[in-house]
Structure formats: C-alpha cells, structure tokens
C-alpha cells in the first residue's frame, strides 16, 4: 500500500508540474501577443551594473498596423520610431536619421513568439510570488535554465492584459545582469500626434542614411552552423549594407525562444581586423569574435560566454 501511495503521489506531482508548465507557457504566449496587439504608454527604466537609462515608450495599433515611439530621457537625446518593420533612429547630436527594415526582435516589453512550445526542453518555467510593479498588482514567472548554455530570467506581467511590466536576466550565480521595468504604465488608446518625431529635423544639416537589407533564402546561404547548439535554431538570415561604398554584411540570428544570438560576418580589413579570437562584454551582452579566412565573425547575445564561443567556433562557410 505504501508503494502504491508513493506511486500515486509521484504521478500527481508530475501531472501538477506539467499543468503548471503548460499554464506558464500560455502566459508567455499571452505576453508576446499583448506587446504586439495592445496600445500602451509608459516610462521604462533599464539597469545593468552601474548603467541606468530612462525612456518614454508609446505603442499603438491602428488598422492592423503597429506604431512605436521610444524616446531616451537622459544622456544623449535619441528617438526610435517604428511602423511595422520600418525603423527610424533619430540622433539629434549627429543630425542623422538612420532608416532600416528589421524583421528581428522588438524592444521591451516585446517577447519573441517563435520556439515558445519547446522552451520546457531547456528551461524550468514556474509561477512565483506576485509583486507590485508600476502601481499594478502583477503575476510573475521564473525561468531557470536546465544547462550551461543559457541564463535564467524572471518576468512580471499584468494578469489582466498580459502586458510584460518587468523583465530581469540573471547570470550563472543568480545575480541580475540587466533589468527592464515600467515605472509607470497605461494601457489604452494613444493620440497619433504623440507618436510623431519630437526632434526638429527641418534644418538642411540633417542627413538621412538608409540601410539596405534583404532576407536570404536557404539555398542562397553562404554560412552554416557545423554542429547544432542545443535548443537554438536559425530564425532569420539577411544581408545588410550600411553604406553604398561598404561591403555587405551577413546577419544570422539564432534563438531558443527567449535567448538570442546574432552572428555578423563581414570581409576582413587587414589593418582593422583582429586575427586572433577574443571575448568581451557590452553591458549585459556578451561578444565573441574570430577570423575565418578572409572574413571576420562577430557573435553577440544575452547568453553565457561559452555559448557564444561554441556557436562562433562552429560557424563555417558552406561547401559548394
């Protein structure tokens, strides 16, 4: 009888855990949809180490189109305006507007929608104690990695709308590497005038720089991953040209559904490129670079250094 009772308890525990993970994944999906489909505005504070940055965020959906306006409120003035996939970065100190198309990740509070179904293969996802964020009684999910290739995370979200209110990334020791958090937020319609560029760009001194980019097809891929990295798959591939006289740069993005790794490949310039491999950090983003023949690889992502190195060392040119 004791053995039977133990088996029953084990099965009940497994069923409860499976249901909990399923509920958590549904909340992640709701968060991803909410950031895309809702209209909202607020103030977001970003923290990483000693770095702090405050931005005003506005997001609107009208007639099936997405509009977004992010304005940095401290330090050098910057604005980012987006209509669907077209992004304009406004740099007043440089009198420069950079225009490009992006089909990759959005800014906080957006979450990727790809690969969410397989997250539990590589993460333990569970609900934890609720908290109050930006005046909202929020629910919370803790996401812990099952291996050494990714970092842990915690999300706080509005249980009514599903909007993500706060997101933290944790290192291997459980210490926070970076945090995005609304300090004030409102869900509801936004006036179109509020989404307009605030910088005065009427002066003839302003320049508009358009980045050319094109999505590449599988049969046209020049670069490939020799050995797979558990959980990560290629989610986008494109060629970019920052200036008419500049060489094209290949941009590959790999994701496990939460973490993202970008690989940039460009021709080496002998005097400006490093021949030996090295690693460093830019805030919470890790960077690994190495030379491959006549090309320079730059691998960046919100993952541990060994993950970047393993992926970067396995990138090679396709054999024709």
DABELVEN-V560618 format. One record per run of one state. SS is the DSSP state (H for helix, E for strand, L for the rest). FROM is the first residue (numbers start at 0). TO is the last residue. If there is no record, write none. Layout:
BEGIN
SS_FROM_TO ; SS_FROM_TO
END
This chain:
BEGIN
L_0_0 ; H_1_36 ; L_37_38 ; E_39_47 ; L_48_49 ; E_50_61 ; L_62_63 ; E_64_71 ; L_72_76 ; E_77_82 ; L_83_84 ; E_85_90 ; H_91_93 ; L_94_94 ; E_95_100 ; L_101_114 ; H_115_120 ; L_121_121 ; E_122_132 ; L_133_134 ; E_135_144 ; L_145_150 ; E_151_157 ; L_158_162 ; E_163_169 ; L_170_174 ; E_175_186 ; L_187_190 ; H_191_194 ; L_195_205 ; E_206_209 ; L_210_210 ; E_211_214 ; L_215_216 ; H_217_219 ; L_220_221 ; E_222_224 ; L_225_231 ; E_232_240 ; L_241_247 ; E_248_254 ; L_255_258 ; E_259_266 ; L_267_276 ; E_277_281 ; L_282_283 ; E_284_291 ; L_292_293 ; E_294_300 ; L_301_303 ; H_304_312 ; L_313_313 ; E_314_316 ; L_317_319
END
